[in-house]
Structures are given as structure tokens and as C-alpha cells.
Amino acid sequence: MDQIRLGLDPLPKKTRKEIFLDEMERVVPWSELVALIQPHARGAHQALGGRPPFAIETMLRIHCLQLWWNLSDPAMEEELHERPLYRRFVGLEGAARLPDETTILRFRHLLEKQQLAPQVLATINAGLAQQGLMLKTGTVVDATIIAAPSSTKNASGERDPEMHQTKKGNQWHFGMKAHIGVDAESGLVHSVIGTAANVNDVTQAHKLLHGQETDVLADAGYQGVDKRNPDLQVNWHVAMRPGKRKALDLSSELARDIDRVEQIKASIRAKVEHPFRVIKQQFGYAKVRYRGLAKNTARLTMLFALSNLWMARRQLLGSQA
């Protein structure tokens, strides 16, 4: 009542979006990423009509908002107009004008054309390594299917020719695959490859290694990977096929030991599922947004780079404190 008499409002509660953006504000290495992008810009993100371009950091922050909430270019433009929180985050609070969807698209095309997404991932990981969060002695490899629209009811009358279908279990899926290599200790992603969905996981395994690991873990889908790449000086720990493991006679001590080893390998491999969960559940990227592998792979790489920061945010914020 005293607050009402004095004309004061109680302090508003921080929403989950505000808390999330506050944390990302502190853990994303904005200055390093701006320095990476700046030499390639040259006005590529400039608005129509010859008006002064928006700052690189502003456009990068807008691009991150798109990734975190899986927004299209037109939807991002509308969100900037509707949400003061977003305008404050990108540094356009009280600005006379806001980027339109074409300006947002041009910045995204800049990142794709200059192939900056892998460099963004490398820059972020370098900072995480300095904090001691990536040990690089072991790698876990895996892949997940990202669905694509299978309908032909579009302007071209056909599905995306770079996407393909594959069978997983008893179900067919159409789209692409995201192959990743993660640090076995921290679960942070260090390598990303995008292929059509029908590409076998084992063919991409060697491309997911950074060269400093001594041990690599993978699920049963990577059986025979050591024979495909005999020159690699790493120890492959591939899971036993489910049917073969199920057939173990656990009354035998040797079989029980084998089963315990499989459990240990599975517990380590589980870390590779965390980045998939973040981009699909936390960031909402369950279906491709563009046509073609290159654009979607660039988006996936940026998503995994940001997922690394999200998964390591508590350690990063703790070190800052």
C-alpha cells in the first residue's frame, strides 16, 4: 500500500528470456566475432537506399536472436519492432530506424558466402579452451537427421534436390544429416559436417577428428570405421551391435565384464546427445529452414557454436565472477 501511495511500482520479475539474454550478453565473445566478420563486410549489410549501414555487432546480435528463437528474416524484423527487450539487446533502443528483412538477409548471406560459420565456431572454441573447458584428448562422433519439407507443393514443384530420404528403424525420413565431433570430457562440439540424410555415418567419421585426440568413441553405426581409416593413430571404441550385446550370457564373468565396458562407453557417448538436444529443443531447430546443404550447414555450425556457449555458461560466468 505504501508503494501505491508513493506512486511506485514493484520491481518487475525478470523473464526467462531476459535471464537468457543477460547470460549470453556476458559469455558471447562479441568483440572477437566482430573482428572476425568486419574485414569481410564492406557494406554488404547496408540497408537499401544508400543509408548508413548498421554496426556489425548489431547485425551479429540480430543474427544470434534469429538462431536462438529460430526466426525467419521477416519474423525477425517484426520481433524487433514489437519487443523492446530485443531492441535493447541489439543496441537499437530508441533508434530512428531498424533493419528490415532485406538487411537481415544480406548479413546472413555475408556469413554464408565468406564461410564464416566454421571460423566463428573455432573462435568460440579457442576461448573455451583457454578456460580449460576443452581437453581434446578424446572425441565422440555421432549424427542426427534434420527433417526437410517433403512436399512438392511449391514454386518449383519438386523437393530440395540436395536432400534425400533414409530409413531409420522402420520409419523413412527426408532431409539432411548433421555429423558432429564433440569433446569427450566436456561434450562441447568442435567439428560439424552437413550431408544428405542418406550418407552413411561411418564415411564422415575421419572428417570429424581434430587430430589431437587419442581415443574416439562412436555408436554401433560406425562398425568397421577402423578398417576404413587404418592410418589414423587413434583408438576406436565402437559400441557392440545391440543384437550381439543382447545375446551375451550374463551368467559368465567374461560376458558381464564385456557388458560393463559397453555401459561405460555408452555413458561417455551420451555427451554427444546434449548438443543435439540444445539445438532441437532449446533453440527449436527441428527442421531445415532453407533449400540446399550449404545454407543449412552454415546455420547448423552457428547453432552448435552458440550451443557450446550455452552449455558452458555456468563455468564461464563463474570464472568471470
N, C-alpha and C positions, 0 to 999 in steps of 0.2 A: 504494500500500500504506500509505503514511504517513497518507493521509486516512482509510482504513478503520480503522487502529489508533486514530486520534483520534476516530473516530465522526462524521467529517464527510462529507457528500455533495458531489460535484462540483456546480458551479453548473449548473442546468438550461439547456438551449438554448431560446431564445425561438422560439415557433412563429410561422408566418406570420400567424395570427390575432392574436397578441399584438402583433406588429410593426405590423400594420394598425391595430389599436385604439389603440396608442400614438401613431401618426401622426395619426389622426382626433381623438384627445383634444386634440392641440395645434393643429390647424388649424380645427376647427369653432368658430364664434363662439358658444359656449354662452350667455354672458350676454346677448348681443343677441337671440338667438332666444327665450330665456326671457322677456325684457322684452316681446317682441312677442306672445307667447301669453298671458302672465299676466292681462292685463285681460279676456280672454275666458273664462277658466277657470271661476271661481265654483263650484268644487266639482264640475264636470262629470266629472272623472276620479276622483271619490271612490269608494272601494270600497263594496260592499254592507254593510248592517248599521249604517250611521252611523259607521263607524270613521274616524279622521283620514285625510285624503287624502294621497296620496303627493306628493312635491315635483314641480313642473312639470319641472324639469331631469331628474329621474329618469325620468319618463314620456317625455320627449323622447328621452332616450338609449335607452330601450327601443324606441321607435318607429324610431330610426335603426338599431338592431340588426335589427329586422324587415326594413327596406329593404335593408340590406347583404347579408343572407343569405336574403332572400325567404321569410320565415317567416309562417305564419298566426298568428292570435291564440292558439289552443290550443297550437301548436308553440312559440310564444314563451314562454308560461307554463312549459312543460316544460323548455325550454332554460335558463330562469332557475334552476329547481330543480336541474338536472343540471350546469351549468357554473359553477364558481367564478369563472372569467375574466369571464363576463358579469355576474355579481353585483358583482364588483369594479368593472367599468366603469361600471355604472349607480349605484354608491354604495349598494348594499344588502348588502355583505359583512357577515355576522354579524347581519343584521336578523331580527327576530322573525317577520315575515311578508313575503310577496312579493305583488306584484299578480297577481290572477287574470286569466283571459282576458276577462272582462266589463269589468274596469277598463281593460285594454289597448284593448279595442274602443271604450269610451267616449271615451278620449283621441283615438283616430283619428277618431271621429265629430265630435269637437270641431273638429279641424283642417279636416275636410270642410265642416261646417256654417258655420263662420266664414270659409271660403275663405282660409285662412291660407297654403296652399302657395305661391301666387304671391308673397305678401309675404315668405315665407322665402327664395325664390329672389332677390327684389330685395335683401333684406338681405345675403345672402351675396355677391351680385354687387357691391354697394356697397363691401364690404370688399375684394374683389378689385380693384376699380377704384382704390381708394386705394393699393394696392400696385403700380399701373401695369400690371396684367395684362389689362385690357380696354380697348382703344384706341377702339373704337366707330366707326371710320371706314369699316369695311366689314362686310357681313353675308353669310353663306352660309345659304341656306334649303334644307331637304330634309324628307322624311317617310319613316317606316318603318312597316310593318304589325306590329301586336301581335296575335298569334293569340288567339282566344276559343274555348271549347268549342262544337263544332257539334252535339253530341249532344242529342237531346230526351229522353233517359232521366234525367229529374229530376222534382222535385216538381210543377212547373208543366206539364211535358210539352211545353215549347217552348224554342227557343233565345232568347237575350237579344234582345229586340226592338230595342234600341239599337245592336246590332252588325249589320254587313252583310257580304256577300261581294263580292269583287272579283277580277278576273283580272289576274295579273302574269305576263307571258310566256305560257306555255301552262299555267299552274297557277292554280287557284282558291284563294283564301284567305278565311277568315271571321274577322272580328274588328274591330279599330279601327285608326286611324292616329294616330301621334304626329308632329305637324308641329313642327319646331324652327327657330329662327333662332340662329346662332352667330356669335361674333366672328371675322372672317376672319383676324385675326392670331394669336389665342390658341387658337381652337377651343372657347371656353367658351360655354355656352348662355345666352342672355338672354331667349328667348321660347319658350313651349310652348303648343300647342293640341292638344286631343284631339277627333277626329271619328270617324264611322263609316268603315269601310275603303273604301267606295265613293265617298267625297268626293274630287273631283279636287284634286290638289296645288295647281294654279295658283289656285284660288279662295281659298286661305288665305294666299297669299304676302304680301299687303299687311299682314295682321294680325301677321306675324312681324317687322316692322320696328320699331325703337325710335325712329326719327325723326331720329337724329343721323348716320346713315351717308350716304355719298355714292355708294357702289358696292355693288351686290348681285349675288352670283353664284348660279347655280342650274343644275341639270342640264336635259337636253332635255325633261323632262316639264313644264317651265314655259314652253315656247314660247308666245309671244303675251301674256305677262304684262304687258309694257309697254303694250299696247293696252287691257288691262282697267283699268289704273290710270294714265291719262295725266297726272293731276295730281301724282303723286309726283315730287319733284325728285331722282331718283336715276338712276344709270347702271346699267342692267340688263346683266349679262354672262351670257347663257344659252347653254348648250352647243349645239353643232350636232347635229342628229339623226344617230345612228350610221350610218344608211344613206347619208346625204349625205356624211358625212366619209369613209366607206369608198370612195366613188366619186371622191374627189379624185385628180387626176392628179399624182402627186408628182414627175413629171419637169418640171413647171412650177414656176418660182421662186415665183410668187404662191401656188400651192397648198401649197408647202412652208411658206411664211410663215403661211398660214391654219392649217395643221396644228400648227405650233409654238405659235401663240396658243392653240389648243384644249388643247394639252398643259399650258401654263402655267395656264389656267383650271382644268383638271382637278386639277392639283397643289394649288391653293388650295382647291378644293371638297372635296378628300379630308379636310380637317379636320372636316367635318361628320359624317363616319363615326365619329370617335373617341368622341363621347358615346354613340352607338348601341351601339358595342362594349362600352363600360363597363357600361351598364345591362343589356345582354343577356348578356354573357359574364362580366364581373366580378361583377355583382350578381344574375345569374341570372333577370332578369325577361324571359322569352321568351313568356309567356302571361299574359293578364289574370287577376287574382285575384278580382275582384268582378263583380257584374252592374251594368250602367249605365255611361254615359260619365263622369259627374261624379266618381264614386269613383275610377275608374281614371285619369282625367286628374289628379286631385289626387295620386295615388300617383306618377304619371309625373313631375309637376312637382317633387315632393320628391326623386325619384331623380336627376333632372337637376341639381338644386341640389347634391346631395351628390357627384354625378359631377364637377361643377366643382371642388370642393374636392379630390377625389382626383387629378384631372388636374393641378392647380396645387400639389399638396402640397410638391413639392421646392422650388419657388420660395418658398412660404410658410415652410417650415421653414428655408430658407437665410436669409431675412430675419430670422427670429426669432433665429437663431444670431448 
